[in-house]
Amino acid sequence: MNKLTLWFHKLGSPEYFYRFSGKLIPWLALACTVVLGWGLYRGLFVAPPDYQQGDSYRIIFIHVPSAWMSLFIYVAMCVSGVVGIVWRIKVAEIVAMASAPIGAAFTAITLVTGALWGRPMWGSYWVWDARLTSELVLLFIYIGVIGLYQAIEDRRSAARAASILALVGLVNIPIIHFSVEWWATLHQGSTVNLMGENAIHPSMLWPLLAMALATKLFYAFNVLQRARVMLLDQESNKRWAQRAIGLDMPGSAA
């Protein structure tokens, strides 16, 4: 077994995951803050106005990264869910369930910012467009996964059931992504192509990519924080968890 494989096996240990993630979170949070600040500054104050949309296009620096994250987090949740179902790894189950509220939040932000952007562009906050409707369905699926997880008392059974529901909803991801190609739609097509020519000026592209990185860093430290809390709750009868809780409580005995 090579070192990388061994590390992945160790990461499946609740105690090791708790200690490792605790060391990683501050660095992820710091990196997120720096990249987010740079991206927002360049996008809101340095990038020039769009020749058609003026300054109203600047909502793109929130809307587009949030839309990307709504899909990215759903896929990450499904991958973690599969690992939890197949290999019965508790940490993977927890990461999957910790991802769901974050993904739902990004999806809601996508819908709200899209509505605010759509009003001056389309003359309406909402149209039953293929991209918009499938994104709304994604929010309902996220809510369904969260609701099913909360409805079952046994946490591990709940995580497996919710992961199965998430896998069923996975069919919606390619529908969202390809909807602007499969159907006539008001929503514009992709303007960012990492493998070819982009339809967006570099002065706008780089802040957009910075915001995309910042949202991923935000998800990383946020999901680790949530997973640590959930892990302590599920492992509260284990000695390592009791030690961790004792060390984290101010004024406790060493």
HELIX and SHEET records of a PDB file:
HELIX    1   1 LYS A    3  LEU A   11  1                                   9    
HELIX    2   2 PRO A   14  TYR A   41  1                                  28    
HELIX    3   3 ARG A   42  VAL A   46  3                                   5    
HELIX    4   4 ASP A   55  ILE A   59  5                                   5    
HELIX    5   5 ILE A   60  TRP A   87  1                                  28    
HELIX    6   6 LYS A   90  TRP A  122  1                                  33    
HELIX    7   7 ALA A  130  ALA A  151  1                                  22    
HELIX    8   8 ARG A  155  GLY A  169  1                                  15    
HELIX    9   9 ASN A  172  TRP A  182  1                                  11    
HELIX   10  10 PRO A  202  GLN A  234  1                                  33    
HELIX   11  11 ARG A  239  ASP A  248  1                                  10    
END                                                                             
